[in-house]
């Protein structure tokens, strides 16, 4: 038998002698022992983790979170849904800038004014009642009266009034009486203008001559966004959006239906 020749491969060159770096040994203090932690059951204390998901939140927080979820899931009627379309940030900033100029007087200022008036009367001068200055009016009853008498030049309604029924009729009343109105975020922001904690609605009745142009611009933009869109607002329902699980379930069913239809064709 003929012997098989071995396969000839290329010889790999030997690696050059590399100079090994001397490892610097760390000086370990014998007083400090290395104690490796064991996080097994019943062993070392577990490290701190973010447990906010497992927290039992206070009832008011749970309620407000559930309310938000419900408002997205359930169908919201147009009368309530209109309060979700608030004034844009830029216009709202200009509006509050204007309203801040016409804030009601403070308790201290009123006290001072009445004291001066009493002092004048004591001196024997004729009692002259001070003329009512142009200030922002607030409160549902006051605003309703001003709208009905067509004295309000611009009505501002908060979007987070609770219960919402308190101000639900105001937009319809404003449209009927031809009074410009707008819906803004945050009742506390409105309240700050009126020197209160919160306010459901405010109205501008009078402004000085140098602020008339800025008010006219605000009224114009507000009318196009709210008053003139009455019919559209009346028809537009809100909510009705499914959660992620329900949406996935519906999508799955639709996918199966589409496949069956394709097979039939």
RAMO-V502803 format. One record per residue. N is the residue number from 1. RES is the residue in one small letter. SS is DSSP state (@ for helix, = for strand, . for the rest). NEAR is the number of other C-alpha atoms within 8 Angstrom. Layout:
n=(N	N)
res=(RES	RES)
ss=(SS	SS)
near=(NEAR	NEAR)
This chain:
n=(1	2	3	4	5	6	7	8	9	10	11	12	13	14	15	16	17	18	19	20	21	22	23	24	25	26	27	28	29	30	31	32	33	34	35	36	37	38	39	40	41	42	43	44	45	46	47	48	49	50	51	52	53	54	55	56	57	58	59	60	61	62	63	64	65	66	67	68	69	70	71	72	73	74	75	76	77	78	79	80	81	82	83	84	85	86	87	88	89	90	91	92	93	94	95	96	97	98	99	100	101	102	103	104	105	106	107	108	109	110	111	112	113	114	115	116	117	118	119	120	121	122	123	124	125	126	127	128	129	130	131	132	133	134	135	136	137	138	139	140	141	142	143	144	145	146	147	148	149	150	151	152	153	154	155	156	157	158	159	160	161	162	163	164	165	166	167	168	169	170	171	172	173	174	175	176	177	178	179	180	181	182	183	184	185	186	187	188	189	190	191	192	193	194	195	196	197	198	199	200	201	202	203	204	205	206	207	208	209	210	211	212	213	214	215	216	217	218	219	220	221	222	223	224	225	226	227	228	229	230	231	232	233	234	235	236	237	238	239	240	241	242	243	244	245	246	247	248	249	250	251	252	253	254	255	256	257	258	259	260	261	262	263	264	265)
res=(x	x	x	x	x	x	x	x	x	x	x	x	x	x	x	x	x	x	x	x	x	x	x	x	x	x	x	x	x	x	x	x	x	x	x	x	x	x	x	x	x	x	x	x	x	x	x	x	x	x	x	x	x	x	x	x	x	x	x	x	x	x	x	x	x	x	x	x	x	x	x	x	x	x	x	x	x	x	x	x	x	x	x	x	x	x	x	x	x	x	x	x	x	x	x	x	x	x	x	x	x	x	x	x	x	x	x	x	x	x	x	x	x	x	x	x	x	x	x	x	x	x	x	x	x	x	x	x	x	x	x	x	x	x	x	x	x	x	x	x	x	x	x	x	x	x	x	x	x	x	x	x	x	x	x	x	x	x	x	x	x	x	x	x	x	x	x	x	x	x	x	x	x	x	x	x	x	x	x	x	x	x	x	x	x	x	x	x	x	x	x	x	x	x	x	x	x	x	x	x	x	x	x	x	x	x	x	x	x	x	x	x	x	x	x	x	x	x	x	x	x	x	x	x	x	x	x	x	x	x	x	x	x	x	x	x	x	x	x	x	x	x	x	x	x	x	x	x	x	x	x	x	x	x	x	x	x	x	x	x	x	x	x	x	x)
ss=(.	.	.	.	.	.	.	.	.	.	.	.	.	.	.	.	.	.	.	.	.	.	.	.	.	.	.	.	.	.	.	.	.	.	.	.	.	.	.	.	.	.	.	.	.	.	.	.	.	.	.	@	@	@	.	.	.	.	@	@	@	@	@	@	@	@	@	@	@	@	@	@	@	.	=	=	.	@	@	@	@	@	@	@	.	.	.	.	@	@	@	@	@	@	@	@	@	@	@	@	.	.	.	.	.	.	@	@	@	@	@	@	@	@	@	@	@	@	@	@	@	@	.	.	.	.	.	.	.	.	.	.	.	.	.	.	=	=	.	@	@	@	@	@	@	@	@	@	.	.	.	.	.	=	=	=	=	=	.	.	.	.	.	@	@	@	.	.	.	@	@	@	@	@	@	@	@	.	.	.	=	=	=	=	.	.	@	@	@	@	@	@	@	.	.	.	.	.	.	.	=	=	=	=	.	.	.	.	@	@	@	@	@	@	@	@	@	@	@	@	@	@	@	@	@	.	@	@	@	@	@	@	@	@	@	.	.	=	=	.	.	.	.	@	@	@	@	@	@	@	@	@	@	@	@	@	@	@	@	@	@	@	@	@	.)
near=(2	3	4	4	4	4	4	4	4	4	4	4	4	4	4	4	4	4	4	4	4	4	4	4	4	4	4	4	5	5	4	5	5	4	4	4	5	6	8	6	4	4	7	8	5	5	4	4	4	5	6	5	5	5	6	4	6	6	6	6	8	9	8	8	8	8	8	8	8	8	10	12	11	9	10	11	9	12	8	10	12	8	9	7	7	10	10	6	6	6	9	10	8	9	9	9	8	11	11	8	6	9	11	8	6	7	6	6	8	9	8	8	8	8	8	8	10	8	8	11	10	7	6	6	7	6	7	5	4	4	4	4	4	9	10	13	11	12	10	10	6	9	15	9	8	10	13	8	7	9	8	13	11	12	14	11	12	14	12	8	10	6	5	9	7	9	11	9	8	8	8	7	9	13	11	7	9	7	13	14	14	12	12	11	10	9	14	9	9	14	13	10	11	12	9	8	7	10	14	14	15	14	13	13	12	7	8	7	5	5	9	9	7	8	9	8	8	11	10	8	8	12	11	9	8	11	13	8	9	9	7	7	9	8	7	9	9	10	10	9	7	8	7	6	6	8	9	8	8	8	8	8	8	8	8	8	8	8	8	8	8	7	6	5	4)
